[in-house]
């Protein structure tokens, strides 16, 4: 049976507000949390981007919900040995409720250290090596690693959870999904694709959890909700590989000028009709997702949680 969580957006909200939303989500009956991991927001209009590991520590203390990063890139900006320590500490703080979601990242966040942005095929190789290295460090042994992409010299993580955090791998293309099935403890996808879920299962992921994410906009006024989505997340209407290779929010703003309201909102239910929200969510349920994390776009957070607690979650359960 699919469970339903809340997706905390670090691109839109500051750290204290994210902690507040996490508490509201638990009170409303959501069963888990996603949290994005960015250095830059997609657009200046979104306006925020706090350091995710600080927020996770606060959320772990403020709620009793499982927390997954959606997703962390352990390849360029932060070395996987450092991510391994951060994830281990997060797992200890959350008493085993932390799941490390990882992916191959975007230049938007990773280019900041002034290094080359590897092509997608190379980033997949890096991700596989990074995951193996992190799991080796989570054994608590002294690790020296001389790999193709990473080097570690006599490193040991001392603060460890009783059980290493599971690693969920994000993927949208066949090679990434195959990697997720082969080495991941779970799979992350932001579209209701039964085909990708089946690819994950057939690549070694049978019996492993599949997590999804959906952005919605609750508002009593449908047109106002649609305008909010178009203002804050027109990037949902940008197709192709641009999201992986553009380095700055202003570049996304330039592309977003060509995105219509219809394209921006095509995948996001907007307004106060609970059946519209339920229909969008059921697409993920029918596609075989085990967990779905729902994000409210914009500032109308309290009304969203009341609406979902009263009108949407009961229909789904």
C-alpha positions as CSV (number, residue, x, y, z in Angstrom):
1,X,0.0,0.0,0.0
2,X,1.3,3.4,-1.0
3,X,2.2,5.8,1.9
4,X,2.1,9.6,1.6
5,X,4.7,12.0,2.7
6,X,5.5,15.7,2.4
7,X,8.2,17.2,0.1
8,X,10.1,20.1,1.8
9,X,11.3,22.6,-0.8
10,X,14.6,24.2,0.1
11,X,14.4,26.3,-3.0
12,X,11.3,28.2,-1.7
13,X,11.7,28.3,2.1
14,X,14.2,29.2,4.7
15,X,15.4,26.7,7.4
16,X,13.1,27.7,10.2
17,X,10.1,27.6,7.9
18,X,11.1,24.1,6.6
19,X,11.2,22.8,10.2
20,X,7.8,24.4,10.9
21,X,6.4,22.7,7.7
22,X,7.8,19.3,8.8
23,X,5.9,19.6,12.1
24,X,2.7,20.6,10.3
25,X,3.1,17.7,7.9
26,X,3.3,15.2,10.8
27,X,0.3,16.8,12.5
28,X,-1.7,16.5,9.3
29,X,-1.0,12.8,9.0
30,X,1.8,12.6,6.4
31,X,4.0,9.6,7.1
32,X,7.5,10.7,5.8
33,X,9.5,13.6,4.5
34,X,11.5,14.4,1.4
35,X,13.9,17.4,1.4
36,X,15.6,18.9,-1.6
37,X,19.4,19.5,-1.6
38,X,20.5,22.6,-3.5
39,X,23.2,25.3,-3.5
40,X,21.1,27.6,-5.8
41,X,17.4,27.7,-6.3
42,X,16.2,27.1,-9.9
43,X,15.0,30.7,-10.1
44,X,15.8,33.9,-8.1
45,X,12.0,34.1,-7.6
46,X,12.1,31.0,-5.5
47,X,14.4,32.9,-3.2
48,X,16.0,30.3,-0.8
49,X,18.5,27.5,-0.6
50,X,19.6,26.6,3.0
51,X,22.3,24.0,3.8
52,X,20.3,20.8,3.8
53,X,22.3,19.0,6.5
54,X,21.6,21.6,9.1
55,X,17.9,21.5,8.3
56,X,17.9,17.7,8.5
57,X,19.3,17.8,12.0
58,X,16.6,20.2,13.1
59,X,13.8,18.3,11.4
60,X,15.1,15.0,13.0
61,X,14.6,16.6,16.4
62,X,11.3,18.3,15.6
63,X,9.5,15.2,14.1
64,X,9.4,11.5,14.3
65,X,9.1,11.0,10.5
66,X,11.5,9.3,8.1
67,X,13.6,11.8,6.1
68,X,15.0,11.3,2.6
69,X,17.2,13.7,0.6
70,X,15.6,14.2,-2.8
71,X,18.3,14.3,-3.9
72,X,21.9,14.8,-2.9
73,X,24.7,14.8,-5.5
74,X,27.8,13.2,-3.9
75,X,30.0,13.7,-7.0
76,X,31.5,17.2,-7.5
77,X,30.6,20.0,-5.0
78,X,30.9,17.7,-2.0
79,X,33.2,14.7,-1.9
80,X,31.4,11.4,-1.2
81,X,33.5,10.8,1.9
82,X,32.0,14.0,3.4
83,X,28.5,13.1,2.4
84,X,29.1,9.7,4.0
85,X,29.9,11.4,7.3
86,X,26.9,13.8,7.0
87,X,24.5,10.9,6.2
88,X,25.8,8.8,9.1
89,X,25.3,11.7,11.5
90,X,21.8,12.3,10.1
91,X,21.0,8.7,10.7
92,X,22.1,8.9,14.3
93,X,20.2,12.1,15.0
94,X,17.0,10.6,13.4
95,X,17.4,7.3,15.2
96,X,17.6,5.4,12.0
97,X,14.9,7.3,10.1
98,X,17.2,8.8,7.5
99,X,17.5,7.6,3.9
100,X,20.1,9.0,1.6
101,X,18.7,9.8,-1.8
102,X,21.4,10.4,-4.4
103,X,21.6,11.3,-8.1
104,X,24.0,12.6,-10.8
105,X,23.1,16.2,-10.1
106,X,22.8,19.5,-12.0
107,X,25.4,22.0,-13.0
108,X,23.2,24.6,-11.3
109,X,24.5,23.4,-7.9
110,X,27.8,21.6,-8.8
111,X,29.6,24.1,-11.0
112,X,30.3,26.5,-8.1
113,X,33.7,25.0,-7.2
114,X,35.0,25.9,-10.7
115,X,35.5,22.5,-12.1
116,X,34.4,20.8,-15.3
117,X,30.9,19.4,-15.5
118,X,31.2,15.8,-16.5
119,X,28.9,14.3,-19.1
120,X,26.0,12.1,-18.0
121,X,27.7,8.8,-18.7
122,X,30.8,9.8,-16.6
123,X,28.6,11.0,-13.8
124,X,26.9,7.6,-13.6
125,X,30.3,6.0,-13.2
126,X,31.2,8.5,-10.5
127,X,27.9,7.8,-8.7
128,X,28.5,4.1,-8.7
129,X,32.0,4.6,-7.3
130,X,30.7,7.2,-4.7
131,X,28.0,4.9,-3.4
132,X,30.5,2.0,-3.0
133,X,32.9,4.3,-1.2
134,X,30.3,5.6,1.2
135,X,29.2,2.1,2.1
136,X,32.8,1.1,2.8
137,X,33.1,4.1,5.1
138,X,29.9,3.2,6.9
139,X,31.6,-0.1,8.0
140,X,33.6,2.0,10.5
141,X,36.9,0.6,9.2
142,X,39.9,2.7,8.2
143,X,39.5,3.3,4.5
144,X,42.1,4.1,1.9
145,X,40.6,4.2,-1.6
146,X,42.3,4.8,-5.0
147,X,39.5,4.8,-7.5
148,X,39.1,6.1,-11.0
149,X,37.3,9.3,-9.7
150,X,37.9,9.5,-6.0
151,X,40.9,9.1,-3.6
152,X,40.6,8.7,0.1
153,X,43.5,8.4,2.5
154,X,43.1,6.6,5.8
155,X,39.6,7.9,6.6
156,X,37.4,6.5,9.3
157,X,33.9,7.6,10.3
158,X,33.5,7.3,14.1
159,X,29.9,8.4,14.6
160,X,27.8,5.7,13.0
161,X,24.2,4.5,13.3
162,X,23.5,0.9,14.2
163,X,22.5,0.3,10.6
164,X,23.9,2.2,7.6
165,X,21.5,4.5,5.9
166,X,19.8,3.0,2.9
167,X,20.8,4.6,-0.4
168,X,17.9,5.4,-2.8
169,X,19.0,6.3,-6.4
170,X,17.3,8.8,-8.6
171,X,17.0,8.0,-12.3
172,X,15.0,9.1,-15.4
173,X,16.9,7.4,-18.3
174,X,17.4,3.7,-18.8
175,X,21.1,3.6,-17.7
176,X,20.4,5.5,-14.4
177,X,17.4,3.3,-13.7
178,X,19.4,0.2,-14.3
179,X,22.1,1.5,-11.9
180,X,19.4,2.1,-9.3
181,X,18.1,-1.4,-9.6
182,X,21.6,-2.9,-9.5
183,X,23.2,-1.0,-6.6
184,X,20.4,1.0,-4.9
185,X,18.4,0.1,-1.8
186,X,15.5,2.0,-3.4
187,X,14.5,4.1,-6.4
188,X,13.5,7.8,-6.7
189,X,11.5,9.2,-9.6
190,X,9.4,12.4,-10.0
191,X,7.0,11.3,-12.7
192,X,4.3,8.5,-12.5
193,X,6.0,6.2,-14.9
194,X,5.1,2.5,-14.6
195,X,7.6,1.8,-17.3
196,X,10.5,3.2,-15.2
197,X,9.3,1.4,-12.1
198,X,9.2,-1.9,-14.1
199,X,12.7,-1.2,-15.4
200,X,13.9,-0.7,-11.9
201,X,12.3,-4.0,-10.8
202,X,13.7,-5.9,-13.7
203,X,17.2,-4.5,-13.1
204,X,17.5,-5.9,-9.6
205,X,15.1,-3.7,-7.7
206,X,12.3,-6.2,-7.2
207,X,11.1,-5.9,-3.6
208,X,12.9,-2.6,-3.1
209,X,10.9,0.6,-2.3
210,X,10.1,3.2,-5.0
211,X,9.6,6.8,-4.0
212,X,8.0,9.5,-6.0
213,X,7.4,13.3,-5.8
214,X,4.5,15.5,-6.9
215,X,4.1,19.2,-6.8
216,X,0.6,20.7,-6.2
217,X,-0.9,24.0,-5.5
218,X,-3.9,24.2,-3.2
219,X,-5.7,27.6,-3.3
220,X,-9.4,28.4,-3.1
221,X,-8.9,30.2,-6.5
222,X,-7.9,27.9,-9.3
223,X,-6.5,30.7,-11.5
224,X,-4.5,32.1,-8.7
225,X,-3.0,28.6,-8.0
226,X,-2.0,28.2,-11.6
227,X,-0.4,31.6,-11.6
228,X,1.5,30.7,-8.5
229,X,2.9,27.6,-10.1
230,X,3.8,29.5,-13.3
231,X,5.6,32.1,-11.2
232,X,7.6,29.8,-8.9
233,X,8.0,26.6,-10.9
234,X,7.8,27.3,-14.7
235,X,10.8,25.0,-14.8
236,X,8.4,22.1,-14.7
237,X,7.6,23.0,-18.4
238,X,11.3,22.9,-19.5
239,X,12.0,19.8,-21.5
240,X,15.2,17.9,-22.2
241,X,18.6,18.1,-20.7
242,X,18.7,21.8,-19.9
243,X,18.0,21.2,-16.2
244,X,21.3,19.2,-16.0
245,X,23.6,21.6,-17.8
246,X,22.6,25.2,-17.2
247,X,24.7,26.8,-14.4
248,X,22.6,29.8,-13.1
249,X,19.1,30.7,-12.1
250,X,19.0,33.5,-14.7
251,X,19.5,30.9,-17.4
252,X,16.4,29.0,-16.2
253,X,14.5,32.3,-16.1
254,X,15.4,33.0,-19.7
255,X,14.0,29.6,-20.7
256,X,11.0,30.0,-18.4
257,X,9.9,33.0,-20.5
258,X,8.9,30.5,-23.2
259,X,6.9,28.3,-20.8
260,X,3.1,28.8,-20.8
261,X,0.9,28.5,-17.8
262,X,-0.5,25.3,-19.3
263,X,2.9,23.7,-19.7
264,X,4.0,24.7,-16.2
265,X,0.9,23.3,-14.5
266,X,0.5,20.2,-16.7
267,X,1.7,17.8,-14.0
268,X,0.5,19.7,-11.0
269,X,-3.1,19.7,-9.7
270,X,-4.2,23.3,-8.8
271,X,-7.1,24.6,-6.8
272,X,-9.5,23.3,-4.2
273,X,-11.0,20.3,-5.8
274,X,-9.9,17.2,-3.8
275,X,-10.7,14.9,-6.6
276,X,-8.3,16.6,-8.9
277,X,-5.5,16.1,-6.4
278,X,-6.6,12.5,-5.8
279,X,-6.5,11.7,-9.5
280,X,-2.9,13.0,-9.9
281,X,-1.8,11.0,-6.8
282,X,-3.5,7.8,-8.0
283,X,-1.3,7.9,-11.1
284,X,1.7,7.2,-8.9
285,X,-0.2,4.6,-6.9
286,X,-1.3,2.8,-10.1
287,X,2.3,3.0,-11.5
288,X,3.6,1.0,-8.5
289,X,5.1,3.7,-6.2
290,X,5.5,2.7,-2.6
291,X,5.8,6.2,-1.3
292,X,4.7,9.5,-2.7
293,X,5.9,12.9,-1.4
294,X,3.7,15.9,-2.1
295,X,4.9,19.5,-2.2
296,X,2.7,22.6,-1.8
297,X,3.9,25.3,-4.1
298,X,3.8,28.8,-2.7
299,X,3.1,30.3,0.7
300,X,-0.3,28.8,1.4
301,X,1.0,26.1,3.7
302,X,-1.4,26.0,6.6
303,X,-4.4,25.8,4.3
304,X,-2.8,23.1,2.3
305,X,-2.2,20.9,5.3
306,X,-5.7,21.4,6.5
307,X,-7.1,20.6,3.1
308,X,-5.1,17.4,2.7
309,X,-5.8,16.2,6.3
310,X,-9.6,16.8,5.8
311,X,-10.2,16.2,2.1
312,X,-7.4,14.3,0.3
313,X,-5.6,11.8,2.6
314,X,-8.9,10.2,3.8
315,X,-9.9,9.6,0.2
316,X,-6.6,7.9,-0.5
317,X,-6.7,5.7,2.6
